[in-house]
């Protein structure tokens, strides 16, 4: 149910220069979503009446992602005045003038902060009756962070920045996590009094806390259960640390749901992937995007699947697959490459060193090894021998090959598209199929074999092959 008294402000205007990247910090991938995507997913889960995102750097790219994830979100452009206080001030201005609920302010670069923690924060704020409630944490190293100084009653008295703190204040382990809930009326009043009178010339949101205290309002601080929940991402090192933490959580969630993950340390599962009970994941496996694994399937080792469906009881070994569908009971790999548009039917097989692309392969059909099947349709219960190739490209256009059911294609056959093979047809070894093959027919293009006696002795005299042939001939002539 929508919380009509809650508005969420997502701060997404920062440049993120420490990433040293042409990609905005908030759009770097993390567990299958951009960094900001995790924050937006949490906002969506809270079901607030309004979500306002404040953007500036690379605003169009960010706005596109935000609009796709939260179509009802309001996009606000931060003006030339820098600082989080100014960002929130502009966000609050976008709220209806009669909104008197609570404003939750979250940073777009804190992807591990979950909905239960924020629900607890909002509930504590409403129960305590304070004008503002902030999240705090106890990191292992508080250096550089603003310290939470509490009153004798346990309320928040003030936030002291590290550079301004006394030795006694620096000894405080509790820090400001930068996540706030404000009563809308008090927030509006105090934001109007925030100035840029500081060394950086910015409007700081933390100044609102000080102004509230000066005005006699109570402010509370709620510590999080784990400090990593509120850790932001500012550089590539922190991005990888967050990815490892997130992945560990995702893997454990699936383990508790009935999935066997043999080696969590080498298994990576995006938050967008889905797995069913009794799936087995072997070491070195990556399940990316919208990959879905059905019950009883075994995936890995050393396998990467992107946006791929794996049917119940299927086995996928040392395989790279993208936008593919693998049917129930099918077998893929090892060393198979499934490109977009591959559909393998139930109990089918795509084997060793086989590549497929835009190919629909019927139930029970086997491509056992060393095949390339692209732009093709293959019927049921067929067999493509080693080295079978569909030659789908004529140098200008791609063409399609259609192969019927119960077809047997012998080794080293090349099908030059566009071409069709009817149901039950066969080919001989080494055939080049250039025209349609009727149902039940055998296609062969084998020329009579001709042996040129003495060719090696004449053309390759003095070689090991010539000497071996001479010795073998002499032995045969002597009857040895």
C-alpha positions as CSV (number, residue, x, y, z in Angstrom):
1,X,0.0,0.0,0.0
2,X,1.3,3.4,-1.0
3,X,2.6,5.5,1.9
4,X,0.9,8.8,1.2
5,X,2.9,10.5,3.9
6,X,6.3,9.6,2.6
7,X,8.4,11.3,-0.2
8,X,11.8,10.0,-1.2
9,X,14.6,12.2,-2.5
10,X,17.4,10.4,-4.4
11,X,20.6,12.5,-4.7
12,X,22.1,11.7,-8.1
13,X,23.8,14.9,-9.1
14,X,27.4,14.2,-8.2
15,X,30.1,13.9,-10.8
16,X,32.0,11.1,-9.3
17,X,35.4,12.2,-10.5
18,X,37.3,9.6,-8.4
19,X,35.9,6.9,-10.7
20,X,38.1,8.3,-13.5
21,X,35.6,7.2,-16.1
22,X,33.6,8.5,-19.0
23,X,30.6,6.6,-17.5
24,X,28.8,8.4,-14.6
25,X,29.6,6.8,-11.3
26,X,25.9,6.0,-10.7
27,X,25.7,4.1,-14.0
28,X,28.5,1.7,-13.4
29,X,27.2,-1.9,-13.4
30,X,26.9,-3.6,-10.1
31,X,25.3,-7.1,-9.8
32,X,23.2,-6.7,-12.9
33,X,22.0,-3.2,-12.3
34,X,23.6,0.3,-12.5
35,X,24.7,1.5,-9.0
36,X,21.7,3.9,-8.9
37,X,19.4,1.1,-10.0
38,X,19.8,-0.6,-6.6
39,X,18.8,2.6,-4.8
40,X,15.8,3.0,-7.2
41,X,14.7,-0.6,-6.6
42,X,14.8,0.1,-2.8
43,X,12.8,3.3,-3.3
44,X,10.2,1.3,-5.4
45,X,10.0,-1.3,-2.6
46,X,9.2,1.4,0.0
47,X,6.2,2.4,-2.2
48,X,6.3,6.1,-1.3
49,X,3.8,8.5,-2.6
50,X,6.5,10.5,-4.4
51,X,10.0,9.9,-5.5
52,X,12.1,12.8,-6.6
53,X,15.6,12.4,-8.2
54,X,18.0,15.3,-8.4
55,X,20.4,15.1,-11.3
56,X,23.1,17.3,-12.9
57,X,26.2,15.6,-14.3
58,X,25.3,13.5,-17.4
59,X,21.7,14.3,-16.6
60,X,20.2,12.8,-19.7
61,X,21.8,9.4,-19.3
62,X,20.8,9.3,-15.6
63,X,17.3,10.6,-16.3
64,X,16.8,7.8,-18.9
65,X,17.7,5.1,-16.4
66,X,15.6,6.7,-13.6
67,X,12.5,7.0,-15.9
68,X,12.9,3.4,-17.0
69,X,13.0,2.1,-13.4
70,X,10.6,4.5,-11.9
71,X,8.3,6.1,-14.5
72,X,6.5,8.1,-11.9
73,X,9.6,9.7,-10.5
74,X,10.0,13.4,-10.8
75,X,13.4,14.5,-12.3
76,X,14.8,17.7,-10.9
77,X,17.8,19.4,-12.3
78,X,20.2,20.9,-9.7
79,X,21.2,24.5,-10.6
80,X,24.6,26.2,-10.4
81,X,24.5,26.3,-6.6
82,X,26.4,23.3,-5.3
83,X,25.8,21.1,-2.3
84,X,23.4,18.5,-1.0
85,X,21.5,21.1,0.8
86,X,20.7,22.9,-2.4
87,X,19.8,19.6,-4.1
88,X,17.3,18.8,-1.3
89,X,16.0,22.3,-1.4
90,X,15.1,22.0,-5.1
91,X,13.6,18.6,-4.6
92,X,11.4,19.8,-1.8
93,X,10.3,22.7,-4.0
94,X,9.0,20.0,-6.4
95,X,6.7,18.6,-3.8
96,X,3.1,19.8,-3.5
97,X,2.9,22.9,-1.3
98,X,0.5,21.1,1.0
99,X,2.7,18.0,1.5
100,X,3.2,17.7,5.3
101,X,4.6,14.1,5.5
102,X,8.1,12.9,5.9
103,X,11.0,13.4,3.4
104,X,13.5,10.5,3.2
105,X,16.8,11.6,1.7
106,X,19.0,8.9,0.2
107,X,22.2,9.0,-1.8
108,X,22.3,7.4,-5.2
109,X,25.7,5.9,-4.6
110,X,24.7,3.7,-1.6
111,X,23.5,0.6,-3.3
112,X,23.5,-1.9,-0.4
113,X,21.1,0.0,1.7
114,X,18.0,-2.1,1.8
115,X,14.3,-1.4,2.3
116,X,13.9,-3.0,5.7
117,X,16.6,-0.7,7.1
118,X,14.9,2.4,5.7
119,X,11.5,1.2,6.9
120,X,13.0,0.9,10.4
121,X,14.4,4.4,10.0
122,X,11.1,5.9,9.0
123,X,9.2,4.0,11.7
124,X,11.7,5.2,14.4
125,X,11.4,8.8,13.2
126,X,7.6,8.7,13.4
127,X,7.6,7.0,16.8
128,X,10.1,9.3,18.3
129,X,8.5,12.6,17.2
130,X,11.8,14.2,16.3
131,X,12.1,16.8,13.6
132,X,14.7,14.7,11.9
133,X,16.2,11.3,12.3
134,X,19.4,10.2,10.6
135,X,21.1,6.9,10.1
136,X,24.5,6.4,11.8
137,X,27.0,3.6,11.7
138,X,30.1,2.4,13.6
139,X,32.7,1.7,10.9
140,X,36.0,0.0,11.7
141,X,37.8,3.3,10.9
142,X,35.9,6.5,11.4
143,X,38.6,8.7,10.0
144,X,37.3,11.5,7.8
145,X,33.6,11.1,8.8
146,X,31.4,13.4,10.7
147,X,31.0,12.2,14.3
148,X,27.6,11.9,16.1
149,X,27.7,13.7,19.4
150,X,24.8,12.8,21.6
151,X,23.1,14.5,24.5
152,X,23.0,13.0,27.9
153,X,19.5,11.8,27.1
154,X,20.8,9.9,24.0
155,X,19.4,12.3,21.4
156,X,21.6,13.7,18.6
157,X,23.2,16.9,19.8
158,X,25.4,17.8,16.8
159,X,27.4,16.4,13.9
160,X,31.1,17.4,14.1
161,X,33.2,17.0,11.0
162,X,36.5,15.2,11.4
163,X,38.6,18.2,10.6
164,X,36.8,20.3,13.2
165,X,36.6,17.6,16.0
166,X,38.5,17.6,19.2
167,X,40.5,14.6,20.3
168,X,37.7,13.5,22.5
169,X,35.2,13.9,19.6
170,X,37.4,12.0,17.2
171,X,37.4,9.1,19.6
172,X,33.7,8.7,19.0
173,X,33.0,5.7,16.8
174,X,29.6,6.7,15.6
175,X,29.4,8.6,12.3
176,X,26.8,10.3,10.2
177,X,25.8,7.9,7.4
178,X,24.2,10.7,5.3
179,X,20.7,9.2,5.2
180,X,18.0,11.4,6.7
181,X,14.3,11.6,7.4
182,X,12.8,15.0,8.0
183,X,9.4,16.3,8.7
184,X,8.5,18.3,5.6
185,X,7.5,21.5,7.4
186,X,10.7,21.8,9.5
187,X,12.8,20.9,6.5
188,X,11.3,23.6,4.4
189,X,11.9,26.2,7.1
190,X,15.5,25.3,7.8
191,X,16.6,24.9,4.2
192,X,15.7,28.6,3.7
193,X,18.3,29.4,6.2
194,X,21.2,27.3,4.9
195,X,23.9,29.4,3.3
196,X,27.0,28.9,1.2
197,X,29.2,30.6,3.8
198,X,31.9,28.0,4.0
199,X,35.2,27.1,2.4
200,X,33.6,25.1,-0.4
201,X,30.9,27.6,-1.1
202,X,28.3,24.8,-0.9
203,X,24.9,24.4,0.8
204,X,25.4,21.5,3.1
205,X,22.4,19.3,4.2
206,X,24.2,18.7,7.5
207,X,23.7,22.4,8.3
208,X,19.9,21.6,8.6
209,X,20.6,19.4,11.5
210,X,22.5,22.2,13.3
211,X,19.7,24.7,12.5
212,X,17.1,22.3,13.9
213,X,19.0,21.9,17.1
214,X,19.5,25.7,17.5
215,X,15.8,26.1,17.0
216,X,15.1,23.7,19.9
217,X,14.0,20.7,17.8
218,X,14.9,17.1,18.8
219,X,17.0,15.2,16.3
220,X,17.6,11.4,16.6
221,X,20.2,9.1,15.2
222,X,19.5,5.4,14.5
223,X,22.6,3.1,14.1
224,X,22.5,0.5,11.4
225,X,23.1,-3.1,12.2
226,X,26.1,-3.3,9.8
227,X,28.2,-0.4,8.6
228,X,28.5,-1.7,5.1
229,X,24.8,-1.1,4.5
230,X,25.5,2.7,4.3
231,X,28.9,2.6,2.6
232,X,29.0,4.8,-0.6
233,X,30.9,4.1,-3.8
234,X,33.4,6.7,-4.8
235,X,36.1,4.8,-6.8
236,X,36.7,1.5,-8.5
237,X,38.1,-0.2,-5.4
238,X,34.9,0.6,-3.5
239,X,32.8,-0.6,-6.4
240,X,34.5,-4.0,-6.4
241,X,34.2,-4.3,-2.6
242,X,30.5,-3.5,-2.9
243,X,30.1,-6.0,-5.7
244,X,31.7,-8.8,-3.6
245,X,29.5,-8.0,-0.6
246,X,26.4,-7.9,-2.8
247,X,27.2,-11.1,-4.5
248,X,27.9,-12.9,-1.2
249,X,24.4,-11.8,-0.1
250,X,22.8,-12.9,-3.3
251,X,24.5,-16.3,-3.4
252,X,23.6,-17.0,0.3
253,X,20.0,-16.0,-0.5
254,X,19.8,-18.7,-3.2
255,X,21.5,-21.3,-1.1
256,X,18.9,-20.8,1.6
257,X,16.3,-21.1,-1.1
258,X,17.4,-24.6,-2.0
259,X,20.2,-24.0,-4.6
260,X,23.5,-25.8,-4.3
261,X,26.4,-23.4,-4.9
262,X,29.5,-25.5,-4.7
263,X,32.0,-22.6,-4.5
264,X,30.5,-19.3,-3.5
265,X,33.8,-17.5,-3.9
266,X,33.9,-18.1,-7.7
267,X,30.2,-17.9,-8.4
268,X,28.6,-14.6,-9.4
269,X,24.9,-14.2,-9.6
270,X,23.2,-10.9,-10.7
271,X,20.3,-9.7,-8.6
272,X,18.1,-10.0,-11.7
273,X,18.8,-13.8,-12.2
274,X,16.3,-16.4,-10.9
275,X,17.0,-19.9,-9.8
276,X,14.7,-22.7,-8.7
277,X,15.3,-25.3,-5.9
278,X,17.6,-28.2,-6.5
279,X,19.7,-26.3,-9.1
280,X,23.4,-27.0,-8.8
281,X,26.0,-24.3,-9.6
282,X,29.5,-25.5,-10.0
283,X,32.7,-23.3,-9.6
284,X,33.6,-20.5,-11.9
285,X,30.0,-19.7,-13.0
286,X,28.5,-16.3,-13.8
287,X,24.7,-15.9,-14.1
288,X,24.1,-12.5,-15.5
289,X,21.1,-10.4,-16.5
290,X,17.7,-12.1,-16.6
291,X,19.1,-15.6,-16.7
292,X,16.7,-18.2,-15.3
293,X,17.6,-21.7,-14.2
294,X,14.9,-24.3,-13.7
295,X,14.8,-27.1,-11.1
296,X,17.3,-29.9,-11.3
297,X,19.6,-28.2,-13.8
298,X,23.4,-28.2,-13.4
299,X,25.4,-25.2,-14.6
300,X,29.2,-25.1,-14.7
301,X,32.0,-25.2,-14.1
302,X,33.5,-22.2,-15.9
303,X,30.2,-21.1,-17.5
304,X,28.8,-17.6,-18.3
305,X,25.1,-17.2,-19.1
306,X,23.6,-13.8,-20.0
307,X,19.8,-13.5,-20.3
308,X,19.6,-17.2,-20.9
309,X,17.0,-19.8,-19.9
310,X,18.0,-23.2,-18.8
311,X,15.3,-25.9,-18.6
312,X,14.7,-28.4,-15.8
313,X,17.3,-31.1,-15.6
314,X,19.5,-29.6,-18.2
315,X,23.3,-29.7,-18.0
316,X,25.5,-26.7,-19.1
317,X,29.2,-27.2,-18.9
318,X,32.0,-24.7,-19.8
319,X,29.7,-22.7,-22.0
320,X,29.2,-19.1,-23.0
321,X,25.6,-18.3,-23.8
322,X,23.8,-15.0,-24.5
323,X,20.0,-14.7,-25.1
324,X,19.6,-18.4,-25.5
325,X,17.0,-20.9,-24.5
326,X,18.1,-24.4,-23.4
327,X,15.3,-27.0,-23.1
328,X,14.5,-29.4,-20.4
329,X,17.0,-32.3,-20.1
330,X,19.3,-30.8,-22.8
331,X,23.0,-31.0,-22.7
332,X,25.4,-28.1,-23.6
333,X,29.2,-28.1,-23.7
334,X,31.9,-28.4,-22.9
335,X,33.3,-25.4,-24.7
336,X,30.1,-24.4,-26.5
337,X,29.2,-20.9,-27.7
338,X,25.5,-20.1,-27.8
339,X,24.9,-16.7,-29.4
340,X,21.7,-14.7,-29.4
341,X,18.6,-16.5,-30.8
342,X,19.7,-20.0,-30.0
343,X,16.8,-22.2,-28.9
344,X,17.7,-25.8,-28.1
345,X,14.8,-28.2,-27.6
346,X,14.2,-30.7,-24.8
347,X,16.8,-33.4,-24.6
348,X,18.9,-31.9,-27.4
349,X,22.6,-31.5,-27.4
350,X,25.0,-28.8,-28.4
351,X,28.5,-30.3,-27.8
352,X,32.2,-29.6,-27.7
353,X,33.4,-26.6,-29.7
354,X,30.1,-26.0,-31.3
355,X,28.8,-22.4,-32.1
356,X,25.2,-21.5,-32.7
357,X,23.5,-18.3,-33.6
358,X,19.9,-17.5,-34.4
359,X,19.2,-21.2,-34.6
360,X,16.2,-23.2,-33.5
361,X,17.1,-26.8,-32.8
362,X,14.4,-29.4,-32.3
363,X,13.9,-31.7,-29.4
364,X,16.3,-34.6,-29.2
365,X,18.6,-33.3,-32.0
366,X,22.3,-33.5,-31.4
367,X,25.1,-31.2,-32.6
368,X,27.8,-33.2,-30.9
369,X,31.0,-31.4,-31.7
370,X,32.9,-29.0,-34.0
371,X,29.8,-27.5,-35.6
372,X,28.7,-24.1,-36.7
373,X,24.9,-23.6,-37.1
374,X,23.8,-20.1,-37.7
375,X,20.5,-18.7,-39.1
376,X,19.0,-22.1,-39.2
377,X,16.0,-24.2,-38.2
378,X,16.7,-27.9,-37.3
379,X,13.9,-30.4,-36.7
380,X,13.5,-33.0,-34.1
381,X,15.7,-36.1,-33.4
382,X,18.3,-35.3,-36.0
383,X,22.1,-35.7,-35.8
384,X,24.7,-33.3,-37.2
385,X,28.1,-35.1,-37.3
386,X,31.5,-33.5,-36.6
387,X,32.4,-30.5,-38.7
388,X,28.9,-29.7,-40.1
389,X,28.6,-26.0,-41.1
390,X,25.7,-23.9,-42.2
391,X,27.3,-21.4,-44.6
392,X,24.9,-18.6,-43.9
393,X,26.7,-15.5,-45.3
394,X,27.4,-14.8,-49.0
395,X,29.5,-11.8,-48.4
396,X,26.5,-9.4,-48.5
397,X,23.5,-11.0,-47.0
398,X,22.7,-13.7,-44.4
399,X,20.5,-16.6,-45.5
400,X,18.6,-19.3,-43.6
401,X,19.0,-23.1,-43.6
402,X,16.0,-25.3,-42.9
403,X,16.7,-28.9,-41.9
404,X,13.8,-31.3,-41.2
405,X,13.3,-33.9,-38.5
406,X,15.1,-37.2,-38.3
407,X,17.8,-35.9,-40.6
408,X,21.3,-37.4,-40.5
409,X,24.1,-35.1,-41.7
410,X,27.4,-36.8,-42.0
411,X,30.8,-35.3,-41.0
412,X,32.3,-32.3,-42.8
413,X,29.1,-31.4,-44.6
414,X,28.6,-27.8,-45.6
415,X,25.1,-26.5,-46.2
416,X,25.2,-23.4,-48.4
417,X,22.2,-21.3,-47.5
418,X,19.5,-20.7,-48.6
419,X,18.9,-24.4,-48.7
420,X,16.4,-27.0,-47.3
421,X,16.7,-30.6,-46.3
422,X,13.5,-32.6,-46.0
423,X,12.5,-34.9,-43.2
424,X,14.5,-38.1,-43.0
425,X,17.2,-37.0,-45.5
426,X,20.9,-38.0,-45.2
427,X,24.2,-36.7,-46.5
428,X,27.4,-38.5,-47.2
429,X,30.7,-37.5,-45.6
430,X,32.2,-34.3,-47.0
431,X,29.1,-33.3,-48.9
432,X,28.6,-29.7,-50.0
433,X,24.8,-29.2,-50.2
434,X,24.0,-26.3,-52.6
435,X,20.4,-27.2,-53.5
436,X,17.4,-28.5,-51.7
437,X,17.4,-32.2,-50.6
438,X,14.0,-34.0,-50.8
439,X,12.6,-36.0,-47.8
440,X,14.3,-39.3,-47.5
441,X,17.0,-38.6,-50.1
442,X,20.8,-39.0,-49.7
443,X,22.8,-36.0,-50.8
444,X,26.4,-36.7,-51.9
445,X,29.0,-34.7,-53.8
446,X,31.9,-37.2,-53.6
447,X,34.1,-37.5,-56.7
448,X,35.7,-40.9,-57.5
449,X,39.0,-41.3,-55.6
450,X,42.2,-41.2,-57.7
451,X,45.6,-42.4,-56.3
452,X,48.7,-41.0,-58.1
453,X,51.4,-43.6,-57.5
454,X,54.9,-42.4,-56.8
455,X,53.8,-38.8,-56.2
456,X,55.7,-38.3,-53.0
457,X,59.0,-39.7,-54.4
458,X,58.7,-37.4,-57.4
459,X,57.5,-34.3,-55.8
460,X,59.0,-34.6,-52.3
461,X,62.3,-36.4,-52.8
462,X,64.6,-36.8,-49.8
463,X,61.9,-36.1,-47.3
464,X,61.0,-38.3,-44.3
465,X,57.8,-39.1,-46.0
466,X,59.6,-40.3,-49.2
467,X,62.0,-42.5,-47.2
468,X,59.1,-44.0,-45.2
469,X,57.2,-44.7,-48.4
470,X,60.3,-46.3,-50.1
471,X,60.9,-48.5,-47.1
472,X,57.3,-49.6,-46.9
473,X,57.2,-50.4,-50.6
474,X,60.4,-52.4,-50.4
475,X,59.0,-54.4,-47.4
476,X,55.8,-55.2,-49.2
477,X,57.7,-56.3,-52.3
478,X,60.0,-58.6,-50.3
479,X,57.0,-60.1,-48.5
480,X,58.1,-59.0,-45.1
